[in-house]
């Protein structure tokens, strides 16, 4: 079924529309926030951004999702999810006002990053509550359609929010006061999501009372044990593990591409002009977003034609070959095209990985498998930025980095093919 058909089906439900509206408003606000943090961390005219600072900034944006992700479910399954969706926006809005005040007061950067980490920690709870609430507003027979629609729509809303952030930065300026206004705008918009959530009944989203549920302290200890059990289970399901490994490799290489692109635009292509660099990177982000959206349309047809395993290999090899062709000349025009290619290939790999894990991992282990998936998805990106900080020169022009990226993709395809072929041979 196509994306439009899926969307038309699930939008018939009133409660789904309200939960969906809550997500769209919140992720639209998140796009404004992420653009504001990115502009402050990497493209402030007052700062001389280094590869190390890029790694630190990406860590701030993603580590809460990696570290907190497996543990938030303990509380999401105990607190009223509708109340979380109402209260979290006000907490986040308050933290954003605090972050805006810190920026305007020109305090040392670590204080701002601490506030940003707190904002993202609250957002992790909010998004987890949204995900856990979905089965309560969608009939079981429509849950697959809803899962196909919701993440893509949220990603699009984030891109649109980032686009508005770019326009507002042009109006407010790139100074500290301009960044502060962006953060305030994000906080106000995010608070509106609470007004949408308020239209739902308090008990609608669960969780239902469970007298056999363990105490929170015991449940937190069980998370660590559960992740270990999930990892052992994945070792026994090599196709799912290999697909997850392919996704993690893409995220690592894509993280290197991100750090490389930021430094290239900041110093190599624009001679240190922060505003021109931000415009260039924004164009790459738009191109990657178009590629990501196109993958949602292309991948179902491609997997039907080639199968999941072959299409994943095609996507990985194409990403490596085209990245080499487009980036090695170190011409500015090549990076937006490379962004489009990596957006298309990367989202194709992610869709294949999502489908394979859902298909091959037993239901009782699926939640733990996706917790590991989530940690890899964000953690590998941050790890790549850290490696980039060690190898990138001051102006970003690194043949070594491009070679690692270009060879990494086809090597990942080869490893994936080897593992899946052996797994099929054992089954036979």
C-alpha positions as CSV (number, residue, x, y, z in Angstrom):
1,X,0.0,0.0,0.0
2,X,1.3,3.5,-0.8
3,X,2.1,6.2,1.7
4,X,-0.9,8.3,0.7
5,X,-3.3,5.3,0.9
6,X,-1.9,4.4,4.4
7,X,-2.3,8.0,5.5
8,X,-5.9,8.2,4.2
9,X,-6.8,5.0,6.1
10,X,-5.4,5.9,9.5
11,X,-6.7,9.5,9.4
12,X,-10.2,8.2,9.6
13,X,-9.7,7.7,13.4
14,X,-10.5,10.8,15.5
15,X,-8.1,9.8,18.4
16,X,-5.4,9.0,15.9
17,X,-5.7,12.4,14.3
18,X,-5.2,14.0,17.7
19,X,-2.2,12.0,18.6
20,X,-0.8,12.5,15.1
21,X,-1.3,16.3,15.4
22,X,0.6,16.2,18.8
23,X,3.5,14.5,17.1
24,X,3.6,16.8,14.0
25,X,3.5,20.0,16.2
26,X,6.2,18.6,18.5
27,X,8.5,17.5,15.7
28,X,8.0,20.7,13.8
29,X,9.2,22.5,16.9
30,X,12.1,20.1,17.2
31,X,13.2,21.0,13.7
32,X,13.4,24.7,14.8
33,X,15.3,23.7,17.9
34,X,17.8,21.5,16.1
35,X,18.5,24.2,13.6
36,X,19.1,26.7,16.3
37,X,21.5,24.4,18.2
38,X,23.3,23.5,15.0
39,X,23.7,27.2,14.0
40,X,25.0,28.1,17.4
41,X,27.4,25.2,17.7
42,X,28.8,25.1,14.2
43,X,28.0,28.3,12.4
44,X,28.2,31.1,14.9
45,X,30.3,34.0,13.5
46,X,32.0,34.4,16.8
47,X,33.2,30.8,17.0
48,X,35.9,29.1,15.1
49,X,34.3,25.6,14.8
50,X,36.7,22.7,14.9
51,X,36.1,19.0,14.2
52,X,36.2,18.3,17.9
53,X,33.4,20.9,18.5
54,X,31.4,19.3,15.7
55,X,31.7,15.9,17.6
56,X,30.7,17.5,20.9
57,X,27.7,19.2,19.3
58,X,26.5,16.0,17.6
59,X,26.9,14.2,20.9
60,X,24.7,16.7,22.6
61,X,22.0,16.3,20.0
62,X,22.1,12.4,20.0
63,X,23.4,11.0,23.2
64,X,20.2,11.4,25.2
65,X,18.5,9.1,22.6
66,X,21.2,6.5,22.9
67,X,21.7,6.6,26.7
68,X,18.1,7.2,27.9
69,X,16.3,5.3,25.2
70,X,16.3,1.8,26.7
71,X,15.3,3.1,30.2
72,X,12.5,5.5,29.5
73,X,10.0,2.7,28.8
74,X,10.1,1.8,32.5
75,X,8.4,5.2,33.3
76,X,6.3,5.4,30.2
77,X,4.7,2.1,31.3
78,X,3.9,3.6,34.8
79,X,2.9,7.2,34.2
80,X,-0.2,8.4,32.4
81,X,1.0,8.9,28.8
82,X,-1.6,11.5,28.1
83,X,-0.3,13.5,31.1
84,X,3.3,13.1,29.8
85,X,2.2,14.6,26.5
86,X,0.7,17.5,28.4
87,X,3.3,18.2,31.0
88,X,6.5,17.5,29.0
89,X,6.0,20.4,26.6
90,X,5.8,22.9,29.5
91,X,8.9,21.5,31.1
92,X,10.7,21.6,27.7
93,X,9.4,25.1,27.0
94,X,10.8,26.3,30.4
95,X,14.2,24.7,29.7
96,X,14.2,26.3,26.2
97,X,13.6,29.7,27.8
98,X,16.5,28.9,30.2
99,X,18.7,28.0,27.3
100,X,17.7,31.1,25.4
101,X,18.6,33.2,28.5
102,X,22.0,31.5,28.7
103,X,22.8,32.2,25.1
104,X,21.6,35.8,25.4
105,X,23.8,36.3,28.5
106,X,26.8,34.9,26.6
107,X,27.6,32.4,29.3
108,X,30.3,29.7,28.6
109,X,29.2,27.1,26.1
110,X,29.1,24.1,28.5
111,X,26.2,25.7,30.4
112,X,24.2,26.0,27.1
113,X,25.0,22.4,26.2
114,X,23.9,21.2,29.6
115,X,20.5,23.0,29.1
116,X,20.3,21.5,25.6
117,X,20.9,18.0,26.9
118,X,18.1,18.5,29.4
119,X,15.8,19.7,26.6
120,X,16.6,16.6,24.6
121,X,16.2,14.3,27.6
122,X,12.6,15.6,28.1
123,X,12.0,15.1,24.3
124,X,13.1,11.5,24.6
125,X,10.3,10.8,27.1
126,X,7.9,12.7,24.9
127,X,8.6,10.7,21.8
128,X,8.6,7.4,23.6
129,X,5.2,8.2,25.1
130,X,4.0,9.0,21.6
131,X,5.2,5.7,20.3
132,X,3.7,3.7,23.1
133,X,0.4,5.4,22.7
134,X,-0.1,4.6,19.1
135,X,-1.7,1.1,19.6
136,X,-4.4,2.8,21.8
137,X,-5.7,5.0,19.0
138,X,-5.4,2.6,16.0
139,X,-7.2,-0.7,15.5
140,X,-4.7,-3.7,15.3
141,X,-5.5,-4.3,11.6
142,X,-4.4,-0.7,10.8
143,X,-1.3,-0.6,13.0
144,X,1.1,-1.5,10.2
145,X,-0.3,1.4,8.1
146,X,0.1,3.7,11.0
147,X,3.7,2.7,11.6
148,X,4.4,3.3,7.9
149,X,2.9,6.8,8.1
150,X,3.9,8.3,11.5
151,X,7.7,8.2,11.4
152,X,7.9,9.5,7.8
153,X,5.5,12.3,8.6
154,X,7.4,13.2,11.7
155,X,10.6,13.4,9.8
156,X,9.0,15.6,7.2
157,X,7.7,17.9,10.0
158,X,11.2,18.1,11.4
159,X,12.6,19.1,8.0
160,X,9.9,21.8,7.6
161,X,10.7,23.1,11.1
162,X,14.3,23.3,10.2
163,X,13.4,25.2,7.1
164,X,11.4,27.7,9.2
165,X,14.4,27.9,11.5
166,X,16.6,28.9,8.5
167,X,14.1,31.6,7.5
168,X,13.9,32.9,11.0
169,X,17.6,33.0,11.3
170,X,17.7,35.1,8.2
171,X,15.3,37.5,10.0
172,X,16.7,37.4,13.5
173,X,20.4,37.1,12.5
174,X,23.1,34.7,13.5
175,X,24.1,36.5,16.7
176,X,23.5,35.1,20.2
177,X,20.2,37.1,20.4
178,X,19.1,35.6,17.1
179,X,19.7,32.1,18.4
180,X,17.9,32.9,21.7
181,X,14.8,34.0,19.7
182,X,14.9,30.8,17.7
183,X,14.9,28.8,21.0
184,X,12.1,30.8,22.4
185,X,10.1,30.2,19.1
186,X,10.7,26.5,19.4
187,X,9.5,26.5,23.0
188,X,6.3,28.3,22.2
189,X,5.5,26.0,19.3
190,X,6.3,22.9,21.3
191,X,4.0,24.1,24.1
192,X,1.1,24.1,21.6
193,X,1.4,20.3,21.3
194,X,0.2,20.1,24.9
195,X,-3.0,21.9,23.8
196,X,-3.6,19.2,21.2
197,X,-2.9,16.4,23.7
198,X,-5.3,18.0,26.1
199,X,-8.2,17.1,23.7
200,X,-7.7,13.4,24.4
201,X,-9.2,11.6,27.4
202,X,-6.8,11.1,30.3
203,X,-7.2,7.3,30.3
204,X,-7.1,6.9,26.5
205,X,-3.4,6.3,26.0
206,X,-2.8,4.0,29.0
207,X,-1.0,2.3,30.6
208,X,-3.5,0.0,32.1
209,X,-3.1,-1.0,35.8
210,X,-1.0,-4.2,36.2
211,X,-0.7,-5.6,39.8
212,X,2.1,-8.0,38.6
213,X,4.3,-5.2,37.3
214,X,7.7,-5.1,39.1
215,X,8.8,-2.1,41.1
216,X,10.6,0.7,39.0
217,X,14.0,-0.1,40.6
218,X,13.7,-3.7,39.7
219,X,12.5,-2.8,36.2
220,X,15.5,-0.6,35.7
221,X,17.8,-3.4,36.6
222,X,15.8,-5.7,34.3
223,X,16.6,-3.3,31.4
224,X,20.3,-4.1,31.4
225,X,19.6,-7.8,31.7
226,X,17.0,-7.5,28.9
227,X,19.4,-5.8,26.6
228,X,21.9,-8.6,27.2
229,X,19.3,-11.2,26.4
230,X,18.2,-9.3,23.3
231,X,21.8,-9.2,22.1
232,X,22.1,-13.0,22.6
233,X,18.9,-13.5,20.7
234,X,20.2,-11.4,17.8
235,X,23.3,-13.5,17.6
236,X,21.1,-16.5,16.9
237,X,19.2,-14.6,14.2
238,X,22.1,-13.7,11.9
239,X,20.1,-12.1,9.1
240,X,18.4,-9.7,11.4
241,X,21.8,-9.0,13.2
242,X,23.5,-8.5,9.8
243,X,20.8,-6.1,8.7
244,X,21.1,-4.1,11.9
245,X,24.9,-4.1,11.4
246,X,24.5,-2.7,7.9
247,X,22.3,0.1,9.3
248,X,24.8,0.8,12.0
249,X,27.6,1.0,9.5
250,X,25.6,3.4,7.4
251,X,25.0,5.6,10.4
252,X,28.8,5.6,11.2
253,X,29.8,6.5,7.7
254,X,27.0,9.1,7.4
255,X,28.2,10.6,10.7
256,X,31.6,11.0,9.1
257,X,30.0,12.6,6.1
258,X,28.2,15.1,8.3
259,X,31.3,16.2,10.1
260,X,33.3,16.4,6.9
261,X,30.6,18.5,5.2
262,X,30.2,20.9,8.1
263,X,34.0,21.6,8.2
264,X,34.3,21.8,4.4
265,X,31.6,24.4,4.2
266,X,32.8,26.3,7.2
267,X,36.4,26.7,6.0
268,X,37.2,25.2,2.6
269,X,34.3,26.4,0.5
270,X,33.4,29.7,2.2
271,X,36.7,30.9,3.7
272,X,35.2,31.1,7.2
273,X,32.0,32.9,6.2
274,X,29.6,31.4,8.8
275,X,26.4,32.5,7.1
276,X,27.5,31.3,3.7
277,X,28.5,28.0,5.2
278,X,25.1,27.6,6.9
279,X,23.3,28.2,3.6
280,X,25.5,25.6,1.9
281,X,24.9,23.0,4.6
282,X,21.2,23.8,4.6
283,X,21.1,23.0,0.9
284,X,22.7,19.6,1.6
285,X,20.1,18.9,4.3
286,X,17.3,19.7,2.0
287,X,18.8,17.4,-0.7
288,X,19.1,14.6,1.9
289,X,15.5,15.2,3.0
290,X,14.3,14.8,-0.6
291,X,16.3,11.6,-0.9
292,X,14.9,10.3,2.4
293,X,11.3,11.0,1.2
294,X,12.0,9.4,-2.2
295,X,13.2,6.2,-0.4
296,X,9.8,5.8,1.2
297,X,8.3,5.6,-2.3
298,X,11.0,3.7,-4.0
299,X,11.9,1.0,-1.5
300,X,8.6,-0.9,-1.4
301,X,8.8,-1.3,-5.2
302,X,12.5,-2.1,-5.2
303,X,12.3,-4.7,-2.5
304,X,9.4,-6.3,-4.4
305,X,11.6,-6.4,-7.5
306,X,14.9,-7.4,-6.0
307,X,14.1,-8.6,-2.5
308,X,15.2,-6.9,0.8
309,X,18.7,-8.4,0.8
310,X,19.7,-7.5,-2.8
311,X,18.2,-4.0,-2.5
312,X,20.1,-3.3,0.7
313,X,23.3,-4.4,-1.0
314,X,22.6,-2.2,-4.0
315,X,21.9,0.8,-1.8
316,X,25.1,0.4,0.2
317,X,27.3,-0.1,-2.9
318,X,25.7,2.8,-4.7
319,X,26.3,5.0,-1.7
320,X,30.0,4.2,-1.6
321,X,30.6,4.5,-5.3
322,X,28.7,7.8,-5.8
323,X,30.1,9.3,-2.7
324,X,33.6,8.8,-4.1
325,X,32.6,10.3,-7.5
326,X,30.9,13.3,-6.0
327,X,33.0,14.2,-3.0
328,X,36.6,13.4,-4.0
329,X,36.8,16.4,-6.5
330,X,36.0,18.6,-3.4
331,X,33.8,20.8,-5.5
332,X,30.9,22.5,-3.7
333,X,28.2,21.3,-6.1
334,X,29.0,17.7,-5.3
335,X,28.0,17.8,-1.7
336,X,24.2,18.4,-2.2
337,X,24.1,15.7,-4.8
338,X,25.9,13.4,-2.4
339,X,23.4,14.4,0.4
340,X,20.6,13.3,-1.9
341,X,22.3,10.0,-2.6
342,X,23.0,9.2,1.0
343,X,19.5,10.3,2.1
344,X,18.0,7.8,-0.5
345,X,20.4,5.0,0.3
346,X,20.4,5.5,4.0
347,X,16.6,5.5,4.4
348,X,16.4,2.5,2.1
349,X,18.8,0.6,4.4
350,X,16.8,1.7,7.5
351,X,13.5,0.6,6.0
352,X,15.0,-2.8,5.1
353,X,16.5,-3.1,8.7
354,X,13.2,-2.1,10.3
355,X,11.3,-4.7,8.2
356,X,13.9,-7.5,8.8
357,X,14.0,-7.0,12.6
358,X,10.1,-6.9,12.8
359,X,9.9,-10.0,10.6
360,X,12.7,-12.2,11.9
361,X,13.0,-11.4,15.7
362,X,10.5,-13.2,18.0
363,X,7.9,-11.0,19.4
364,X,9.0,-11.4,23.1
365,X,12.5,-10.1,22.1
366,X,11.4,-7.5,19.6
367,X,11.2,-4.6,22.0
368,X,14.7,-5.3,23.3
369,X,16.0,-5.7,19.8
370,X,14.7,-2.3,18.9
371,X,16.3,-0.8,22.0
372,X,19.7,-2.1,20.8
373,X,18.8,-0.8,17.3
374,X,18.1,2.7,18.7
375,X,21.3,2.8,20.6
376,X,23.3,1.8,17.5
377,X,21.4,4.2,15.3
378,X,22.5,7.2,17.4
379,X,25.6,6.0,19.1
380,X,27.4,5.1,15.8
381,X,26.7,8.5,14.5
382,X,28.4,10.1,17.5
383,X,31.3,7.7,17.4
384,X,31.9,8.6,13.7
385,X,32.0,12.3,14.6
386,X,34.6,11.5,17.3
387,X,36.7,9.7,14.7
388,X,36.3,12.6,12.3
389,X,37.6,15.0,15.0
390,X,40.8,12.9,15.1
391,X,41.5,12.7,11.4
392,X,40.0,15.8,9.8
393,X,42.4,18.7,9.0
394,X,41.4,22.3,9.9
395,X,39.8,23.0,6.5
396,X,38.1,19.6,6.3
397,X,39.7,18.5,3.0
398,X,40.6,14.9,3.8
399,X,41.1,12.3,1.1
400,X,41.5,9.8,3.9
401,X,38.0,10.5,5.3
402,X,36.4,10.2,1.8
403,X,38.3,6.9,1.1
404,X,37.1,5.4,4.4
405,X,33.5,6.4,3.6
406,X,33.7,5.2,0.0
407,X,35.2,1.8,0.8
408,X,33.2,1.4,4.0
409,X,29.8,1.1,2.2
410,X,30.8,-1.7,-0.3
411,X,32.7,-3.5,2.4
412,X,29.5,-3.4,4.6
413,X,27.5,-4.8,1.6
414,X,30.1,-7.6,1.2
415,X,30.0,-8.5,4.9
416,X,26.2,-8.4,4.8
417,X,26.1,-10.7,1.8
418,X,28.5,-13.2,3.3
419,X,26.6,-13.5,6.6
420,X,23.1,-13.8,4.9
421,X,24.4,-16.3,2.4
422,X,25.9,-18.5,5.1
423,X,22.7,-18.2,7.2
424,X,20.6,-19.4,4.2
425,X,23.0,-22.3,3.6
426,X,22.6,-23.5,7.2
427,X,18.9,-23.4,7.0
428,X,19.0,-25.5,3.8
